[in-house]
Amino acid sequence: MNMQTQRMTMKELPETERPYEKLKKYGPAFLSDAELLAIIFRVGSRGERAVEVAQRLLTLNEHNPGLPGLYDASLKDLQKVKGIGEVKSIQIQAVMELSKRFAKYQGKEQFKISSPSSIAAVYMEEMRYLKQEHFKVVLLDTKNKIIGDRDVTIGSINASIVHPREVFKEAIQKSAAHIIILHNHPSGDPTPSREDIQVTKRIFEVGNLIGIPVLDHIIIGNGKYISLKEKDLC
């Protein structure tokens, strides 16, 4: 592609190369990540098409290129990319948040919680990029379907902070039959710490005592997870 073609405006491109027209004709699955982002941006920057700005954006995180690298980017990080101002950076964060919420909703609708992998599938995208530890309780009915969830604590996980009273409070209010507890490791490594194991055993004991069994404790890393139940650590 020569310099003249690179600097064509979107309207000057052949219809088959315009993201809007491609989507209408072939459907969204036919478009690249950069082309989909270009549709959201609508306009590029001076001398560049939106798709060129989007292509540069996808290389923002050299250690995690592409769309996954955008989940962890702040507004300030995004605006370091040439052609990305305040409006575009806000649009990007809105899209990333919608994708996480949709992944969670889709998981709830399609999967009965029957294994550690099924619960990890629901919460992986929501929790894998968090910069602090979030300790979450997931409420299940008698058929192991999710009826609710809530963050119990945000910050370092230890026995003095994660109190069983807060873990089971909403489970009692919503008459949950079982619960699953989850938390993330911002480092990306889901290997449980000694504190993780101590907290887990304490909450399992309380659950058995009050009649709301804890089915598992899942630790979420970056694209991977560990079930303390499978590891026989609870």
Secondary structure, 3 states (H helix, E strand, C coil): CCHHHHCCCCCCCCHHHCHHHHHHHHCHHHCCHHHHHHHHHCCCCCCCCHHHHHHHHCCCCCCCCCCHHHHCCCHHHHCCCCCCCHHHHHHHHHHHHHHHHHHHHHHHHHCCCCCHHHHHHHHHHHHCCCCCCEEEEEEECCCCCEEEEEEEEECCCCCCCCCHHHHHHHHHHCCCCEEEEEEECCCCCCCCCHHHHHHHHHHHHHHHHHCCCEEEEEEECCCCEEECCCCCCC
